[in-house]
């Protein structure tokens, strides 16, 4: 009742104001292509705008209970289940999705919004001549937005293949009718050049505020080169070598270290520190709290103060059982949890299956309902495994460093060390560790596409991607290698046709 009274009060105040004066009010907090570029703060605002759509990687999906862009990458693997069909899960578990299905349009829109903000910043920052703004500072701001633009495009080409190449701010409607450019050309003309340009800057090696650091630039470049070397570009050994070079720099220069405990990753105090190299920033004190905690809570379990406990994504039993005996990551309240006290009664609730604990913000669950956790894009364990895979490919066999970095990850998981292995056996071990260590971090699907291999949780074998049958009875085909271009994009821009094979 109080809320209704407040709404009426605000409406009355607005109605008593002069309509003409209200309409003539000029906002002062928006940056447009015509904004006055006379301030260091404006330059910083342009650079900061490139970060905003990183939160789009966890954007809510309109008209979908428990729907979130994050879901797509996990549903596609065949390693995730969902409590409710409203999240669009069924269409992905049986691979019956199409160009109008949930998630594809949201991913596309958020990534291009991010690219647009970066393009505007790249266009405007060089022209800013403000007192106190040094050339080095401008160069570093440009390095940030070049890195972010590369990252947005990196997602796009892995998901959709050929995509529109947009590097300037559109000047009119006709300039929005852009045809698709091959993924390789996007890599060669935008992604890799942007990152190499950023690599020349004097960005700090680490950044505790969450801005792009040189460690982040090197990590993203290592990932890009590793992907470029494999499918679908098939760049070859030269690029495995480039990937190994960058990832080794991140490891050896220091500043990043594996957390002693997995639970350290869900402590807000550790944001942007320790193992974390680059994260999407969230804060409980503002509306942009991390949405993954309620998204991954067991549905209607009553263990939290959240009005919605979605149960949108959780691991299949086959995936959890595929962990090695004694692997700490599969133990209770490490990467997963199977029980938790009811918030009202204190009685422990035993769930029907394991749920994801990686994004469990205990303060948000029992008190604030606003998660203060960041969302991790790159962490040291990921980079160590990148190095191990890339060096093994580039050199034809695992070197001592590669073996040590894999064993570091195994040691934390309470698994014994590996000894010398063949190139193939070592590669499969690295894939397995990526699979188990980085699960439900939106990494697995991209690994499947890049390697064209899928771990069979039932047989323990590495199946070819095409022909792999999931535990839901669906079989991957060539069609699954790329997502469809969203129909709503094609409707306004027919130059995007033809769609990807099978759509």
DOLO-581476 format. One record per residue (C-alpha): residue number from 1; residue in three letters; x, y, z. Coordinates in nm, 2 decimals. Layout:
// DOLO-581476
REC     k     r       c1       c2       c3
REC   NUM   ALA        X        Y        Z
...
***
This chain:
// DOLO-581476
REC     k     r       c1       c2       c3
REC     1   UNK     0.00     0.00     0.00
REC     2   UNK     0.29     0.23     0.08
REC     3   UNK     0.45     0.17    -0.26
REC     4   UNK     0.12     0.27    -0.43
REC     5   UNK     0.10     0.59    -0.23
REC     6   UNK     0.46     0.68    -0.33
REC     7   UNK     0.38     0.62    -0.70
REC     8   UNK     0.08     0.84    -0.68
REC     9   UNK     0.28     1.11    -0.50
REC    10   UNK     0.55     1.11    -0.76
REC    11   UNK     0.29     1.13    -1.04
REC    12   UNK     0.12     1.43    -0.88
REC    13   UNK     0.46     1.61    -0.85
REC    14   UNK     0.54     1.55    -1.21
REC    15   UNK     0.19     1.66    -1.33
REC    16   UNK     0.23     1.99    -1.14
REC    17   UNK     0.55     2.07    -1.33
REC    18   UNK     0.55     2.27    -1.65
REC    19   UNK     0.51     2.03    -1.94
REC    20   UNK     0.71     2.26    -2.17
REC    21   UNK     1.00     2.30    -1.92
REC    22   UNK     1.01     1.92    -1.86
REC    23   UNK     1.03     1.85    -2.23
REC    24   UNK     1.30     2.11    -2.28
REC    25   UNK     1.52     1.96    -2.01
REC    26   UNK     1.86     1.86    -2.15
REC    27   UNK     2.02     1.56    -1.99
REC    28   UNK     2.39     1.60    -1.90
REC    29   UNK     2.50     1.25    -1.82
REC    30   UNK     2.49     1.09    -2.16
REC    31   UNK     2.78     1.05    -2.40
REC    32   UNK     2.69     1.07    -2.77
REC    33   UNK     2.90     1.09    -3.09
REC    34   UNK     2.87     1.48    -3.05
REC    35   UNK     2.97     1.50    -2.68
REC    36   UNK     3.22     1.77    -2.58
REC    37   UNK     3.56     1.61    -2.55
REC    38   UNK     3.73     1.85    -2.31
REC    39   UNK     3.76     1.64    -2.00
REC    40   UNK     3.98     1.35    -1.87
REC    41   UNK     3.66     1.22    -1.71
REC    42   UNK     3.49     1.21    -2.05
REC    43   UNK     3.78     1.00    -2.18
REC    44   UNK     3.75     0.77    -1.89
REC    45   UNK     3.38     0.74    -1.94
REC    46   UNK     3.42     0.64    -2.31
REC    47   UNK     3.67     0.37    -2.20
REC    48   UNK     3.44     0.25    -1.92
REC    49   UNK     3.15     0.22    -2.16
REC    50   UNK     3.32    -0.07    -2.32
REC    51   UNK     3.28    -0.28    -2.00
REC    52   UNK     2.91    -0.24    -1.96
REC    53   UNK     2.80    -0.52    -2.19
REC    54   UNK     3.03    -0.77    -2.03
REC    55   UNK     2.74    -0.81    -1.79
REC    56   UNK     2.54    -0.91    -2.10
REC    57   UNK     2.72    -1.25    -2.07
REC    58   UNK     2.49    -1.30    -1.78
REC    59   UNK     2.19    -1.11    -1.91
REC    60   UNK     1.84    -1.21    -1.82
REC    61   UNK     1.64    -1.36    -2.11
REC    62   UNK     1.31    -1.18    -2.17
REC    63   UNK     0.99    -1.38    -2.12
REC    64   UNK     1.17    -1.67    -1.97
REC    65   UNK     1.15    -1.78    -1.61
REC    66   UNK     1.51    -1.85    -1.50
REC    67   UNK     1.64    -1.78    -1.85
REC    68   UNK     1.98    -1.62    -1.88
REC    69   UNK     2.24    -1.59    -2.16
REC    70   UNK     2.47    -1.80    -1.94
REC    71   UNK     2.24    -2.10    -1.98
REC    72   UNK     2.29    -2.15    -2.35
REC    73   UNK     2.66    -2.25    -2.33
REC    74   UNK     2.58    -2.51    -2.06
REC    75   UNK     2.27    -2.65    -2.21
REC    76   UNK     2.45    -2.71    -2.54
REC    77   UNK     2.71    -2.93    -2.39
REC    78   UNK     2.47    -3.21    -2.29
REC    79   UNK     2.63    -3.20    -1.94
REC    80   UNK     2.36    -2.98    -1.78
REC    81   UNK     2.00    -3.04    -1.68
REC    82   UNK     1.73    -2.79    -1.56
REC    83   UNK     1.45    -2.80    -1.31
REC    84   UNK     1.20    -2.61    -1.52
REC    85   UNK     1.11    -2.62    -1.89
REC    86   UNK     1.05    -2.25    -1.89
REC    87   UNK     1.42    -2.18    -1.94
REC    88   UNK     1.40    -2.33    -2.29
REC    89   UNK     1.61    -2.62    -2.18
REC    90   UNK     1.41    -2.89    -2.37
REC    91   UNK     1.48    -2.74    -2.71
REC    92   UNK     1.86    -2.76    -2.64
REC    93   UNK     1.87    -3.10    -2.47
REC    94   UNK     1.70    -3.25    -2.78
REC    95   UNK     1.88    -3.02    -3.02
REC    96   UNK     1.55    -2.90    -3.17
REC    97   UNK     1.63    -2.53    -3.14
REC    98   UNK     1.61    -2.29    -3.43
REC    99   UNK     1.69    -1.93    -3.52
REC   100   UNK     1.40    -1.79    -3.31
REC   101   UNK     1.49    -1.99    -2.99
REC   102   UNK     1.58    -1.83    -2.66
REC   103   UNK     1.93    -1.69    -2.60
REC   104   UNK     2.07    -1.65    -2.96
REC   105   UNK     1.92    -1.30    -3.00
REC   106   UNK     2.02    -1.18    -2.66
REC   107   UNK     2.38    -1.30    -2.70
REC   108   UNK     2.40    -1.13    -3.04
REC   109   UNK     2.25    -0.81    -2.92
REC   110   UNK     2.47    -0.78    -2.61
REC   111   UNK     2.79    -0.85    -2.80
REC   112   UNK     2.72    -0.59    -3.07
REC   113   UNK     2.62    -0.33    -2.81
REC   114   UNK     2.96    -0.39    -2.65
REC   115   UNK     3.13    -0.36    -2.99
REC   116   UNK     2.94    -0.04    -3.06
REC   117   UNK     3.06     0.12    -2.73
REC   118   UNK     3.42     0.02    -2.80
REC   119   UNK     3.40     0.16    -3.16
REC   120   UNK     3.28     0.49    -3.03
REC   121   UNK     3.56     0.50    -2.76
REC   122   UNK     3.82     0.41    -3.02
REC   123   UNK     3.69     0.69    -3.24
REC   124   UNK     3.67     0.96    -2.97
REC   125   UNK     3.95     0.90    -2.72
REC   126   UNK     4.24     1.00    -2.95
REC   127   UNK     4.09     1.34    -3.01
REC   128   UNK     4.05     1.43    -2.64
REC   129   UNK     4.31     1.69    -2.54
REC   130   UNK     4.24     1.76    -2.17
REC   131   UNK     4.47     1.91    -1.91
REC   132   UNK     4.62     1.63    -1.71
REC   133   UNK     4.55     1.36    -1.96
REC   134   UNK     4.88     1.22    -2.08
REC   135   UNK     4.95     1.04    -2.40
REC   136   UNK     5.03     0.72    -2.21
REC   137   UNK     4.70     0.73    -2.03
REC   138   UNK     4.51     0.77    -2.36
REC   139   UNK     4.71     0.48    -2.51
REC   140   UNK     4.62     0.26    -2.22
REC   141   UNK     4.25     0.35    -2.24
REC   142   UNK     4.27     0.26    -2.61
REC   143   UNK     4.43    -0.07    -2.51
REC   144   UNK     4.14    -0.14    -2.28
REC   145   UNK     3.87    -0.09    -2.54
REC   146   UNK     4.07    -0.27    -2.82
REC   147   UNK     4.09    -0.57    -2.58
REC   148   UNK     3.72    -0.55    -2.50
REC   149   UNK     3.62    -0.52    -2.87
REC   150   UNK     3.84    -0.82    -2.95
REC   151   UNK     3.68    -1.02    -2.67
REC   152   UNK     3.33    -0.94    -2.79
REC   153   UNK     3.42    -1.04    -3.14
REC   154   UNK     3.59    -1.36    -3.01
REC   155   UNK     3.26    -1.47    -2.86
REC   156   UNK     3.07    -1.39    -3.18
REC   157   UNK     3.29    -1.58    -3.43
REC   158   UNK     3.30    -1.89    -3.21
REC   159   UNK     2.92    -1.88    -3.17
REC   160   UNK     2.80    -1.77    -3.52
REC   161   UNK     3.10    -1.81    -3.75
REC   162   UNK     3.08    -1.53    -4.01
REC   163   UNK     2.94    -1.21    -3.86
REC   164   UNK     2.91    -0.85    -3.97
REC   165   UNK     3.23    -0.66    -3.94
REC   166   UNK     3.15    -0.33    -3.77
REC   167   UNK     3.45    -0.11    -3.67
REC   168   UNK     3.30     0.24    -3.69
REC   169   UNK     3.00     0.42    -3.54
REC   170   UNK     2.71     0.39    -3.79
REC   171   UNK     2.62     0.72    -3.95
REC   172   UNK     2.28     0.63    -4.10
REC   173   UNK     2.04     0.34    -4.13
REC   174   UNK     2.19     0.22    -4.46
REC   175   UNK     2.52     0.16    -4.29
REC   176   UNK     2.35    -0.09    -4.06
REC   177   UNK     2.28    -0.33    -4.35
REC   178   UNK     2.62    -0.50    -4.32
REC   179   UNK     2.68    -0.85    -4.47
REC   180   UNK     2.86    -1.12    -4.29
REC   181   UNK     3.24    -1.15    -4.29
REC   182   UNK     3.42    -1.48    -4.25
REC   183   UNK     3.54    -1.57    -3.90
REC   184   UNK     3.90    -1.59    -4.03
REC   185   UNK     3.89    -1.24    -4.16
REC   186   UNK     3.74    -1.12    -3.83
REC   187   UNK     4.03    -1.28    -3.65
REC   188   UNK     4.29    -1.15    -3.89
REC   189   UNK     4.16    -0.79    -3.92
REC   190   UNK     4.01    -0.72    -3.57
REC   191   UNK     4.06    -0.97    -3.29
REC   192   UNK     4.43    -1.04    -3.32
REC   193   UNK     4.53    -0.69    -3.43
REC   194   UNK     4.33    -0.54    -3.15
REC   195   UNK     4.50    -0.76    -2.89
REC   196   UNK     4.85    -0.71    -3.04
REC   197   UNK     4.79    -0.33    -3.03
REC   198   UNK     4.69    -0.36    -2.66
REC   199   UNK     5.00    -0.57    -2.59
REC   200   UNK     5.21    -0.27    -2.69
REC   201   UNK     5.07    -0.05    -2.41
REC   202   UNK     5.19     0.01    -2.06
REC   203   UNK     4.88    -0.13    -1.89
REC   204   UNK     4.95    -0.25    -1.54
REC   205   UNK     5.02    -0.62    -1.51
REC   206   UNK     4.73    -0.66    -1.27
REC   207   UNK     4.43    -0.44    -1.19
REC   208   UNK     4.25    -0.48    -0.86
REC   209   UNK     3.96    -0.27    -0.98
REC   210   UNK     3.86    -0.51    -1.26
REC   211   UNK     3.98    -0.30    -1.55
REC   212   UNK     4.17    -0.47    -1.84
REC   213   UNK     4.53    -0.54    -1.73
REC   214   UNK     4.83    -0.67    -1.93
REC   215   UNK     4.78    -1.01    -1.77
REC   216   UNK     4.42    -1.01    -1.91
REC   217   UNK     4.55    -0.91    -2.25
REC   218   UNK     4.80    -1.19    -2.26
REC   219   UNK     4.54    -1.44    -2.13
REC   220   UNK     4.28    -1.35    -2.39
REC   221   UNK     4.55    -1.36    -2.66
REC   222   UNK     4.66    -1.70    -2.55
REC   223   UNK     4.30    -1.82    -2.57
REC   224   UNK     4.25    -1.66    -2.92
REC   225   UNK     4.57    -1.82    -3.06
REC   226   UNK     4.48    -2.16    -2.91
REC   227   UNK     4.14    -2.14    -3.07
REC   228   UNK     4.28    -2.01    -3.40
REC   229   UNK     4.52    -2.30    -3.42
REC   230   UNK     4.24    -2.55    -3.38
REC   231   UNK     3.90    -2.59    -3.55
REC   232   UNK     3.74    -2.42    -3.73
REC   233   UNK     4.03    -2.20    -3.85
REC   234   UNK     4.30    -2.47    -3.83
REC   235   UNK     4.58    -2.22    -3.81
REC   236   UNK     4.83    -2.49    -3.71
REC   237   UNK     5.14    -2.52    -3.49
REC   238   UNK     5.26    -2.16    -3.54
REC   239   UNK     4.96    -2.04    -3.34
REC   240   UNK     4.99    -2.31    -3.08
REC   241   UNK     5.34    -2.17    -3.02
REC   242   UNK     5.20    -1.81    -3.00
REC   243   UNK     4.94    -1.93    -2.75
REC   244   UNK     5.20    -2.11    -2.54
REC   245   UNK     5.43    -1.79    -2.54
REC   246   UNK     5.15    -1.57    -2.40
REC   247   UNK     5.02    -1.81    -2.14
REC   248   UNK     5.37    -1.89    -2.01
REC   249   UNK     5.42    -1.51    -1.97
REC   250   UNK     5.11    -1.49    -1.75
REC   251   UNK     5.23    -1.79    -1.54
REC   252   UNK     5.59    -1.70    -1.50
REC   253   UNK     5.57    -1.32    -1.45
REC   254   UNK     5.38    -1.39    -1.13
REC   255   UNK     5.11    -1.19    -0.96
REC   256   UNK     4.85    -1.46    -1.00
REC   257   UNK     4.84    -1.78    -0.79
REC   258   UNK     4.60    -2.07    -0.75
REC   259   UNK     4.38    -2.03    -0.45
REC   260   UNK     4.46    -2.29    -0.18
REC   261   UNK     4.09    -2.38    -0.15
REC   262   UNK     3.81    -2.39    -0.41
REC   263   UNK     3.59    -2.20    -0.16
REC   264   UNK     3.83    -1.90    -0.19
REC   265   UNK     3.67    -1.84    -0.53
REC   266   UNK     3.33    -1.76    -0.38
REC   267   UNK     3.46    -1.51    -0.12
REC   268   UNK     3.38    -1.15    -0.23
REC   269   UNK     3.70    -1.03    -0.06
REC   270   UNK     3.90    -1.22    -0.33
REC   271   UNK     3.75    -1.04    -0.63
REC   272   UNK     4.01    -0.94    -0.89
REC   273   UNK     4.28    -1.10    -0.69
REC   274   UNK     4.47    -1.43    -0.64
REC   275   UNK     4.37    -1.67    -0.91
REC   276   UNK     4.15    -1.42    -1.09
REC   277   UNK     4.29    -1.25    -1.40
REC   278   UNK     3.98    -1.09    -1.56
REC   279   UNK     3.63    -1.08    -1.42
REC   280   UNK     3.29    -0.93    -1.50
REC   281   UNK     3.23    -0.68    -1.22
REC   282   UNK     2.92    -0.71    -0.99
REC   283   UNK     2.83    -0.54    -0.66
REC   284   UNK     2.57    -0.62    -0.40
REC   285   UNK     2.53    -0.25    -0.32
REC   286   UNK     2.39    -0.15    -0.66
REC   287   UNK     2.13    -0.31    -0.88
REC   288   UNK     2.39    -0.50    -1.08
REC   289   UNK     2.43    -0.79    -0.84
REC   290   UNK     2.54    -1.12    -0.99
REC   291   UNK     2.24    -1.33    -1.11
REC   292   UNK     2.41    -1.67    -1.10
REC   293   UNK     2.35    -1.74    -0.73
REC   294   UNK     1.97    -1.76    -0.76
REC   295   UNK     1.99    -1.91    -1.11
REC   296   UNK     2.18    -2.21    -0.98
REC   297   UNK     1.99    -2.27    -0.65
REC   298   UNK     1.77    -2.58    -0.63
REC   299   UNK     1.42    -2.48    -0.74
REC   300   UNK     1.17    -2.41    -0.46
REC   301   UNK     1.42    -2.55    -0.20
REC   302   UNK     1.36    -2.29     0.07
REC   303   UNK     1.72    -2.26     0.15
REC   304   UNK     1.75    -1.89     0.07
REC   305   UNK     1.59    -1.55     0.10
REC   306   UNK     1.55    -1.53    -0.27
REC   307   UNK     1.19    -1.53    -0.38
REC   308   UNK     1.30    -1.72    -0.69
REC   309   UNK     1.53    -2.02    -0.66
REC   310   UNK     1.54    -2.12    -1.03
REC   311   UNK     1.73    -2.45    -1.06
REC   312   UNK     1.80    -2.34    -1.41
REC   313   UNK     2.13    -2.52    -1.46
REC   314   UNK     2.27    -2.82    -1.27
REC   315   UNK     2.51    -3.10    -1.37
REC   316   UNK     2.38    -3.43    -1.50
REC   317   UNK     2.44    -3.73    -1.27
REC   318   UNK     2.66    -3.88    -1.53
REC   319   UNK     2.89    -3.58    -1.54
REC   320   UNK     2.93    -3.57    -1.16
REC   321   UNK     3.00    -3.95    -1.15
REC   322   UNK     3.27    -3.92    -1.42
REC   323   UNK     3.50    -3.74    -1.17
REC   324   UNK     3.78    -3.96    -1.05
REC   325   UNK     3.74    -4.13    -0.71
REC   326   UNK     3.88    -3.90    -0.45
REC   327   UNK     3.87    -3.58    -0.67
REC   328   UNK     3.81    -3.30    -0.42
REC   329   UNK     3.62    -3.10    -0.67
REC   330   UNK     3.33    -3.34    -0.66
REC   331   UNK     3.30    -3.34    -0.29
REC   332   UNK     3.03    -3.17    -0.10
REC   333   UNK     3.04    -2.79    -0.12
REC   334   UNK     3.34    -2.77    -0.34
REC   335   UNK     3.21    -2.74    -0.70
REC   336   UNK     2.87    -2.90    -0.62
REC   337   UNK     2.64    -2.94    -0.32
REC   338   UNK     2.37    -3.19    -0.25
REC   339   UNK     2.22    -3.06     0.08
REC   340   UNK     2.17    -2.73     0.27
REC   341   UNK     1.97    -2.62     0.57
REC   342   UNK     1.62    -2.48     0.52
REC   343   UNK     1.64    -2.11     0.60
REC   344   UNK     1.33    -2.11     0.82
REC   345   UNK     1.35    -2.44     1.00
REC   346   UNK     1.73    -2.51     1.00
REC   347   UNK     1.65    -2.87     0.90
REC   348   UNK     1.89    -2.99     0.63
REC   349   UNK     1.73    -3.03     0.29
REC   350   UNK     1.86    -3.32     0.08
REC   351   UNK     1.83    -3.25    -0.29
REC   352   UNK     1.74    -3.50    -0.56
REC   353   UNK     2.07    -3.44    -0.74
REC   354   UNK     2.39    -3.23    -0.71
REC   355   UNK     2.36    -2.85    -0.78
REC   356   UNK     2.64    -2.60    -0.87
REC   357   UNK     2.82    -2.45    -0.57
REC   358   UNK     3.07    -2.24    -0.78
REC   359   UNK     2.85    -1.93    -0.77
REC   360   UNK     2.71    -1.98    -0.41
REC   361   UNK     2.72    -1.64    -0.23
REC   362   UNK     2.64    -1.74     0.13
REC   363   UNK     2.57    -1.38     0.24
REC   364   UNK     2.33    -1.33    -0.05
REC   365   UNK     2.16    -1.66     0.02
REC   366   UNK     2.09    -1.61     0.39
REC   367   UNK     2.07    -1.23     0.41
REC   368   UNK     2.10    -0.97     0.13
REC   369   UNK     1.96    -1.16    -0.18
REC   370   UNK     2.22    -0.95    -0.38
REC   371   UNK     2.53    -1.14    -0.48
REC   372   UNK     2.86    -0.95    -0.45
REC   373   UNK     3.05    -1.21    -0.65
REC   374   UNK     3.21    -1.13    -0.98
REC   375   UNK     3.18    -1.36    -1.28
REC   376   UNK     3.52    -1.50    -1.39
REC   377   UNK     3.63    -1.49    -1.75
REC   378   UNK     3.99    -1.59    -1.70
REC   379   UNK     4.17    -1.74    -1.41
REC   380   UNK     4.51    -1.89    -1.36
REC   381   UNK     4.41    -2.25    -1.38
REC   382   UNK     4.26    -2.19    -1.72
REC   383   UNK     4.58    -2.03    -1.84
REC   384   UNK     4.79    -2.31    -1.71
REC   385   UNK     4.59    -2.56    -1.90
REC   386   UNK     4.60    -2.34    -2.21
REC   387   UNK     4.98    -2.35    -2.19
REC   388   UNK     4.99    -2.72    -2.13
REC   389   UNK     4.78    -2.79    -2.44
REC   390   UNK     4.94    -2.54    -2.66
REC   391   UNK     5.30    -2.63    -2.57
REC   392   UNK     5.23    -3.00    -2.62
REC   393   UNK     5.10    -2.94    -2.97
REC   394   UNK     5.37    -2.69    -3.06
REC   395   UNK     5.66    -2.91    -2.94
REC   396   UNK     5.52    -3.25    -3.02
REC   397   UNK     5.53    -3.37    -2.66
REC   398   UNK     5.47    -3.24    -2.31
REC   399   UNK     5.76    -3.04    -2.16
REC   400   UNK     5.84    -3.04    -1.78
REC   401   UNK     5.66    -2.71    -1.73
REC   402   UNK     5.34    -2.83    -1.90
REC   403   UNK     5.34    -3.15    -1.68
REC   404   UNK     5.40    -2.94    -1.37
REC   405   UNK     5.11    -2.70    -1.44
REC   406   UNK     4.87    -2.99    -1.49
REC   407   UNK     5.00    -3.15    -1.17
REC   408   UNK     4.95    -2.82    -0.98
REC   409   UNK     4.58    -2.84    -1.07
REC   410   UNK     4.56    -3.21    -0.99
REC   411   UNK     4.73    -3.16    -0.65
REC   412   UNK     4.47    -2.91    -0.55
REC   413   UNK     4.21    -3.16    -0.64
REC   414   UNK     4.38    -3.42    -0.42
REC   415   UNK     4.48    -3.63    -0.72
REC   416   UNK     4.82    -3.79    -0.77
REC   417   UNK     5.07    -3.65    -1.02
REC   418   UNK     5.10    -3.77    -1.37
REC   419   UNK     5.43    -3.89    -1.51
REC   420   UNK     5.56    -3.87    -1.87
REC   421   UNK     5.28    -3.93    -2.12
REC   422   UNK     5.26    -3.95    -2.50
REC   423   UNK     5.15    -3.64    -2.68
REC   424   UNK     4.80    -3.78    -2.73
REC   425   UNK     4.76    -3.91    -2.38
REC   426   UNK     4.88    -3.58    -2.23
REC   427   UNK     4.64    -3.38    -2.45
REC   428   UNK     4.35    -3.59    -2.33
REC   429   UNK     4.46    -3.54    -1.97
REC   430   UNK     4.47    -3.16    -2.03
REC   431   UNK     4.12    -3.18    -2.19
REC   432   UNK     3.99    -3.37    -1.89
REC   433   UNK     4.13    -3.12    -1.64
REC   434   UNK     3.98    -2.83    -1.83
REC   435   UNK     3.65    -3.03    -1.83
REC   436   UNK     3.65    -3.09    -1.46
REC   437   UNK     3.82    -2.77    -1.34
REC   438   UNK     3.64    -2.52    -1.56
REC   439   UNK     3.30    -2.69    -1.56
REC   440   UNK     3.00    -2.45    -1.57
REC   441   UNK     3.22    -2.15    -1.64
REC   442   UNK     3.10    -2.13    -2.01
REC   443   UNK     3.42    -2.28    -2.13
REC   444   UNK     3.33    -2.64    -2.21
REC   445   UNK     3.12    -2.57    -2.52
REC   446   UNK     3.40    -2.37    -2.68
REC   447   UNK     3.65    -2.65    -2.60
REC   448   UNK     3.42    -2.90    -2.77
REC   449   UNK     3.40    -2.68    -3.08
REC   450   UNK     3.77    -2.61    -3.08
REC   451   UNK     3.89    -2.97    -3.04
REC   452   UNK     3.60    -3.14    -3.21
REC   453   UNK     3.60    -3.38    -2.92
REC   454   UNK     3.35    -3.46    -2.64
REC   455   UNK     3.41    -3.66    -2.33
REC   456   UNK     3.17    -3.95    -2.30
REC   457   UNK     3.07    -3.95    -1.93
REC   458   UNK     2.94    -4.31    -1.96
REC   459   UNK     3.22    -4.48    -2.14
REC   460   UNK     3.51    -4.25    -2.04
REC   461   UNK     3.62    -4.21    -2.40
REC   462   UNK     3.67    -3.90    -2.61
REC   463   UNK     3.41    -3.91    -2.88
REC   464   UNK     3.43    -3.72    -3.21
REC   465   UNK     3.20    -3.42    -3.18
REC   466   UNK     3.00    -3.51    -3.48
REC   467   UNK     2.82    -3.83    -3.39
REC   468   UNK     2.85    -3.79    -3.01
REC   469   UNK     2.53    -3.90    -2.84
REC   470   UNK     2.44    -3.71    -2.53
REC   471   UNK     2.28    -3.86    -2.22
REC   472   UNK     1.95    -3.70    -2.34
REC   473   UNK     1.96    -3.92    -2.65
REC   474   UNK     2.04    -3.63    -2.89
REC   475   UNK     2.33    -3.66    -3.14
REC   476   UNK     2.56    -3.38    -3.24
REC   477   UNK     2.59    -3.32    -3.61
REC   478   UNK     2.77    -3.06    -3.83
REC   479   UNK     2.47    -2.83    -3.77
REC   480   UNK     2.57    -2.79    -3.40
REC   481   UNK     2.91    -2.64    -3.49
REC   482   UNK     2.76    -2.30    -3.53
REC   483   UNK     2.46    -2.13    -3.37
REC   484   UNK     2.19    -1.98    -3.60
REC   485   UNK     2.20    -1.61    -3.68
REC   486   UNK     1.89    -1.48    -3.49
REC   487   UNK     1.58    -1.45    -3.71
REC   488   UNK     1.50    -1.11    -3.57
REC   489   UNK     1.84    -0.98    -3.70
REC   490   UNK     1.78    -1.13    -4.04
REC   491   UNK     1.44    -0.97    -4.06
REC   492   UNK     1.59    -0.62    -4.03
REC   493   UNK     1.90    -0.70    -4.22
REC   494   UNK     1.85    -0.95    -4.50
REC   495   UNK     2.22    -0.91    -4.59
REC   496   UNK     2.29    -1.16    -4.31
REC   497   UNK     2.15    -1.44    -4.53
REC   498   UNK     2.21    -1.72    -4.59
REC   499   UNK     2.19    -1.85    -4.23
REC   500   UNK     2.43    -2.11    -4.10
REC   501   UNK     2.40    -2.47    -4.23
REC   502   UNK     2.09    -2.64    -4.11
REC   503   UNK     1.89    -2.33    -4.02
***
